[in-house]
Amino acid sequence: MQIGKKIKRLRLKKGLTQEELGERTDLTKGYISQLERNLSSPSIDTLFSILEVLGSKPKDFFDDEVQEQKVIYTMDDRTTFMDEENGYEVEWLVPGSNENEMEPILLTFQKAGEFKSFEPSLSETYAYVLKGRVAVRLGKRHYFTNKGESIYFHALDEHQIVNDNDGVSQLLLIATESYL
């Protein structure tokens, strides 16, 4: 068993740096680095302290059965919301993705449809236009993009995406989690 790799995996999953883990366990960054590279072995008390900070029970940590992550998502996994008043439909392509660092959605606009306006944040947004033409309002500026083109921006200003087409427009949109 490679204890160091498991500690590193849990630390990364928890979003901690080696320094942050060290601070929370009264250990040095250098010692955490040595543990993760299997250059040192922790005492039982030290290991249990690290596991407590990382939110893992010792039984789960030592269980050799690796929990397989879901990789493929099908149409059955999708959730859809239709806003008829504003003329758009959101389809979440990965269940629970709003709790992850990035959230992929399929956004379909009816004629004159407009997605809600978002406040400034530290998130990043990428979209690929599958059909039609859309306008992106970013602060006071407007940008226009057509089928086959991409959109990418930091959401530091208020922003909104709207249909700029006489018919249906559709885009694949991926936004990262905001850390404001």
N, C-alpha and C positions, 0 to 999 in steps of 0.2 A: 504494500500500500504506500502510495506517495502522499504523505501527510501534507507536505509543502504545497503541492499542486492543488490539493483540496482546499487548503486555507486560502490560497490565492484566488481560486475560483469563487469561493464564498465572499471574499473581500471585494472582488470586482462586481459581483452580483449585488452587493450591498451599496456599491458606489463609493467606497472608501479608498483613500490613498494609504500607502504603507505608513506614512507619518500619522494620519488620523487614527488608524488602527492601533499604532503604538501609543498614542496619547490616551486612548480610551482603555488601554490595558496596562498602562505604566511600563511599557516596553519601548525600546528604541526602534527607530526606523531601520537601522542597520540589522538589528536582531530579527525583525519581521522579514527583511529581505533574505537573511540567511535561512530562516525557517522555510520560506517559500521556494528556495532553491535547494532544499534538502541538505544544506550544509551544516545544520544544527538540528537537534531534536528537543522539543519542549518537554518540560516536566508535565505530569498529569495536571497539576493545578494551573500551570500556565496555559496549557491547551484548553482546559475547561473555561478559563477566563476569556480566551480568544473566541471560543465557540459561543459563549454567552453574548459577547458583543456582536458577533456575526449572526446571531439569531438561529443557531443550529443546536439541536440536542445531540449529545454524544452518540446516542444510538443511531441517529440518522447519519451522522458524520462517518461512523465506522461501518455503516451498511454498505456493502460493496455493490449492491444493486443500483445501477445508475438510472436515475429517472430520465427517461427519454423525452426530449422536448418535441412539441408538435411543430412540424416544419411545413407541411402541405395543408392549405386551407381550401375548401371547396365552396361551391355555391350555397350548400346547406349551412355553412358557418356564418354566412353574412346576415347582417341586421340592416333594415332599411327604415328611413324616416322620410316622410313626404310632407313638405310645407306647401300646400296648395296656394295659400295666400301670397307667398313670395315667389312661387313658381320654381321650386327646386326640390330635388330628391338627393339625400345623402345615403350612401350604402357603405357601411363599415365592412371592410374586406377581411379584417382579422378581429375576432372577438376579444374584447377587453383591451384593445390597442390604445384606448384613451388613457390607460394606466402605464403605458410603455413610453420610451423616449421618443418614438415616432409613431405617428398615426396615419395609416394609409386609408384613403376613402375614394370612392367613385362618386363624383358630383355631376348630376345631370340637371341642366337648366331647361325650362320651357321658354318660349318666346317671352322676352322682357323679364325673365327670372333674375333674382339677385340673392346671393348668399348673405347671411348676416354680417354686420360690420364688427370687426374685432379691435379691441384696444391695443395700444403698443405693448410689446413683450420682447423677450429675448429669444423667442422661438425663430426657427427658420422654416420657410415654406418652399416646397418644390411642387410644380404641377406640369403635367404633359397633356396638351389638348388633343383629345381623341376625335372630336367632332365639333364643327362650328367655329365660332370666334368668341373670345371673352375679353373683357376689360378688367384690369386690375387697378384699383385706386389705392395708392400708397401715399399717405399724407395728402398733399394737395396735387400730386402728379398722377396722371393716368397713363397706363400702358396697355397696348392692344396686342393680342396674340391669336394666331390662327391654328387650325388643325395641323398637327405635326410639329408644332413649336413648343418650347418649354418656357416655364416661368420659374424664377428662383429669386427669393428676397429674404432679407432679415426683417422681421416684423417690428422694427423700432418705431414705426409710426402707425397711426390708426389705418386699418386696411380693410378692403372689401373686394370680392370678385363678383362680377355680374355678367350676364349674357349680353353680348354685343352682336347678336345674329338674329335674322328674321325667323329662324327656326330653332330647333333643339341644338344645344351645345353640351358637350360632355368632356370631363377631364379627370385624370387620375391625379389626386392631390395627396401629398405627404407632408405633414407638419411635425416638427419636433416639439417636445415638451418645453414649456416656458419656465424659466427659473427666476422670475421677478419676485 
